[in-house]
């Protein structure tokens, strides 16, 4: 019994002292989904922020990715949950419509200044005279290549344009006696990053524009789109330098050293670093024959929720300023390996010429960001397109036209409400 | 004066019974009936998890009716049922029937059949997924390639994929059905068999006239149980086709996977709820139909 009393007394005292300190200090809550490196990086940022703002404490909560959206949606309207929240750029519309987040104040986050300071694709977060949210870090695509296989085949440098890509991929492809592919020159799979490569890179490189009308109208059923689809499906059908689904998934084939080249996002760097015996390099995505370069960028943003009011709002604004500062971006790059969202950090001598990050960061300068209505459904459309060609022998142009139609239905449905 | 004293013993018994029953009843109402009712209401609404629910009338059902993917998925679901249930029933009966007569290492063999049932479906699906890969990964195609036979596209094919996904699902459920069948076989009184043998009846007649008729309750149970299982198939399909869930070209997509995709990738909860109501109705009808067909006359 005395033990219990001591415990109760202790609890009461600590509760009282906690109440005393929190009388002066504001506590704000920050939510993100659980990913080890992101949590570590955010812990560092919070430490730095609290040191600079002793009267504010930040409490970070993280959830498994699968529960994230549900929890956020349930908590904020109930007046619980985060003051500052992390969300995927593609979810912004939904969050705005559901009134879960509030605009960033234009005096602190001047849109003109942000337009000038951040990489251009961040402007997708702007609505008239204010920004809704801002990223700390962004991601882009690049070409990973297996240095050992390159040496073995006597290839000196990664391809710089699409013709070289096909040629080098041909040299890297190996088959067994029966003609089965045992090593692919380049991995393919619309399920992985290739649907971004197709939309924002290949279609644009062939002289087209994948969408018009602020990504509400599909526009790739054009000459450029047909050329892009023919190039993409041609890698397997015509040149035989790849096999979709080879070794189950593209990144697995590359990790196993059974693929010469692999297009993937900057988030893959961390897991490739852990593979023993794999020597790999990174190059910018191959340019079109006329030199056109393009890239796809995606990012997670931070926003202030509608729950934050009064002094918690003030504190949240300060926190947002801190996590979008140059110093924060450098920490995010060093800890998570995600790219800075501002050229002032990304394009420094060290970062832009970094062996691994460099090609990704340079790609940001000409990157586009697709505004998705339903990313997984829109990706499915392109996966189906390729499979109609490869499994059902449908002509490429017909498959492309059907895909454009199917994707338009998804967009129309989403924007109708 | 006291309520307890005014009750008869019988009333007290009833009161006690309901007192104990209240817990499971409450449990069922809160975590089964309430969500079921809620899902039915939701199927007439639009909801993306974030904003408020809005009434949509029968829109979700109309959309379902005109959705090509839904009809493809609907068909797939029944293919799973119509292939899976008879196959697993016949195979498990044959195994149980013969295993019942084996004395040598009986327990060990029975354990070997039961092991897949205890294995996590996810782990099993991934192992089979790799078995099915083309060379250089997949064991089946590697064997074929060794003998110079052309590779078979197991999963990357609109015709082969569904049976390829179904096979491990049947195998996984086999152990359970074998055990149930064996229990059923043991429950048949041996005196019937003795009488038949004295009368000089053939083995086939014993099987069709004694064993199978007396196994009827067991067969009903397994049929209903495995039908519901195949109608709700999800984990095998999802894990064997995560690169393109339910693919290629929706060739393996069952209804549950479509519901999952609509709800948690598309965040179209109302439409997903409408699909769920359809699945619920199918499950109900199939179960009632089977109970009716296999009823005791």
Interface residues (C-beta under 8 A of the other chain):
Chain A: X66 X69 X70 X73 X94 X95 X97 X98 X99 X100 X176 X178 X180 X181 X182 X189 X191 X243 X244 X245 X246 X247 X248 X249 X258 X374 X376 X377 X380 X383 X384 X387 X388 X391 X392 X417
Chain B: X46 X48 X49 X50 X51 X129 X130 X133 X134 X135 X136 X137 X141 X145 X148 X150 X151 X155 X156 X157 X158 X243 X244 X247 X248 X249 X261 X264 X265 X266 X267
